């Protein structure tokens, strides 16, 4: 059988960056072998710094507005927009608004490895 997750039953957890909250929906920890999915919430003025992954990562903006940096380019993002960061490509997010920014994040691996860039 597949895996069914009710997001209302998964507690969001603050991350290592102020105002950045992750809600892991599927990963190797929950029984998924080759997919990881989470909801990322950035509170107003929060930033998820530039980072990379070994595999590509896709995103779908659920609510709010912000800025996505993919490679060396900043993109204004809003609900219903989808983005892709290729394997090894730097990417990050910033919420420069006064409302939360929520993004669905999907990896084609059960346990994504993240490498944050040193500033």
C-alpha positions, 0 to 999 in steps of 0.5 A: 500500500502507498502512504497517506498523510493528513497534514493536519496530523503533522506538527510543523517544527521550527528550523534552524533559521528564524521564522522558517518552519518545516512540516515534513509530510513524506520522507524516508522517516515516514516510509517513503523510499524515493520521494520527500515532500514538505510544507515550508512556511516563512514568516514575515521577513524570514529567509531560507539561505541559499543552499544546494541538494544532490538531486533536483527539487521542485516547489509549488507556492501555496500562499503568500508572496516572496522572492525565490533565488535560483542560481544567480537570479531572483524571481518574485513568487506568488500562489500557483507558481511552480519552480524547479532547482536543478541538482546542485543549483543554489536556491533559497527563499525570502519573505519580504511581506507582512504575511506568511509564505507557504511553499510545497517542496518535493524531492525525488529522494526519500532523505534529501541532503542539504548543503547551505552556502557559507556567507 
